[in-house]
Amino acid sequence: MWQRVLPGVVVMHSGRPTRRERIEAALMYAGPDAQLTGVEACRERGLRRLPADSGVHVLVPAERRPSSCGLVTVERTTRPPRPVWCGGLPCAPLVRAGLDAARRMRQVDDVRAMLSELVQRELCRPEDLMAELNAGCKAGSALPRAVLRELLVGVRSVAEAWALAVWRRSGLPELTWNVPVHDANGRLLAVPDGWLDSVALAWEIDSYEWHLAPADYARTVKRNSRLAAAGVVVVPTLPSSLRDEPDVVALELRAAYEQALRRPRPEVYMSA
């Protein structure tokens, strides 16, 4: 039993089409010069922090006239990128695919999760993402633009974005994000989530669920111990506290800052 999945496209079985079949059907429907973009193009490249089911988004040159249909979004563009072939599928480059996905998301934390993963895994630079956003369609650009501003100051996760908002609420001096910290002998101690160099205060967002792998969390615990041994004031905070008790966390940060001011600053320094 064959079934029609899109106008002019059938699959040669009666069961539910697989993800791969839906993507291939969308590309066949859109035409030979179509390419996959958005969430599914990011998934094809191995990204994990993505919505579970978002349909299929394809790009076609502006002179083409296929329309969106069902779960397939067809976007005509005057800036078609050179496709990258992934598993036999023509895909938009990650910078373009990620922003095409972000422009259609409605929750800021979904945008943060995806764009942060791109940057954290060194698949894209924040500067390249911002340049692509400025060059592309302005519709839906507000959320990704706000998230990219966070990434450009060094924020690298959803939890760190929450932390940035809480730190600004605390009224303390400006924090530096994800900067290497060394001891007096030049040995790397850690790259804390947040660092206040004037008083040698480190802020760590401590939670297993916000790290990409179990080993990352174990490394966080070890680096906190190294920082403390070097005389750094370390403030560990759970993401749930940032979300649910921002005022309490702001008070804890101010108390830690006062503690750091009262003791002699240890001989540690940050590097670019």
Order of alpha helices (4+ residues) and beta strands (2+ residues): beta-beta-alpha-beta-alpha-beta-beta-beta-beta-alpha-alpha-alpha-alpha-alpha-beta-beta-beta-beta-beta-alpha-beta-alpha-alpha-beta
